[in-house]
């Protein structure tokens, strides 16, 4: 046999052996012929213990069995039956203390494979801790110690925060009832409750239950009082725009949240007479241009006794605020400066100052701003914003003049007005008697609602309200 032929024969034999070898290896490398295997690759360790309330995730994978693999998973104590899924992971919330087993079954055609892990959940360290907060700095824990009060049927708003004591715990829901004997609502994640308080006077308890993700429940109680209104808020500032009127009413209601008060709208019901003040301890009036109440007082007094004078003389307490109050009084049949027996002197404790304006010496109410020619008057307080943004008050007969209050004997200025540059131009609010321990009258020559900075600083304005109400024994 020639050498060339021998080489061809040997080459063919080697090639045949190579093909045979590849054919035999195909049975080992072919993944579709491998047996189905499933394994858990992450999650709580087998026979391990996880922290109470910890969220955890199991992950798993399958090998072999072909491409159409499906799974069924089951966590003992949670899933009554295996749950079919095509996912390869599952996250569970915190679980109550106990022993658990997680099982994964993989299926591919006629093949099945399963694996499982047993683990424990440690004890729950305790239920959620909750603090309920109400108006006037009140709270179920800490806070001002004030018990908020409401008139029967008024709307109350309580808010709360809650955290679980367990490291990995979460609050799963809250439910509450507004008074003993009332039904609870369903558990949910709201953190504010608004409701109509009961009509029955007395102390009622708002009860809040908080549940964590392990099922532990805490109970927090918060007391509030329902009683006849002690404060009458008189709206003497009519608004041409109905939406502005609604906003104004809500603004003052928010300021006095947590006090038992009633409201009187002069535009709808007329100026209140003395009988309407009966039973109230404090009357709060906010007014402005086109005031009906102050004009009526100015027209009737001193020939007719002013209801507010009778109210204060009988031991009532008055807080009057608003624009053009002095003008409404002084343009009526008062002497100017007022006699000691007249309403503004006897009740508001205002004292006259004469000759302060070179351009209007006959108008004897004390004013500021005339000499400077600055017709802009501002009240400012460090907490309430820049002076240039506050409302302007001007005497209508002379654009360069503004109201200025001079306190009578025993009264005390509590707010000073400033111009747009921050310079002092006059006193705009006083209290009587001085000292604030037993305030009978607060007179304030500006309203809160008309300025956007004041409205945006509702928290600080509430502080002013709460301070004055405290001085008025509320």
Helices and strands as residue ranges (DSSP letters): H 3-29, G 31-33, E 37-42, E 48-50, E 56-63, E 70-75, E 83-85, E 89-92, E 98-108, E 111-121, E 129-133, E 149-150, E 155-163, E 171-177, E 192-196, E 202-212, E 217-226, E 231-236, H 242-255, E 261-265, H 266-269, G 274-277, E 282-287, H 293-300, H 307-313, E 317-322, H 325-330, H 343-346, E 367-368, E 378-379, G 387-389, E 402-403, E 411-418, E 424-432, E 441-444, H 452-456, H 458-471
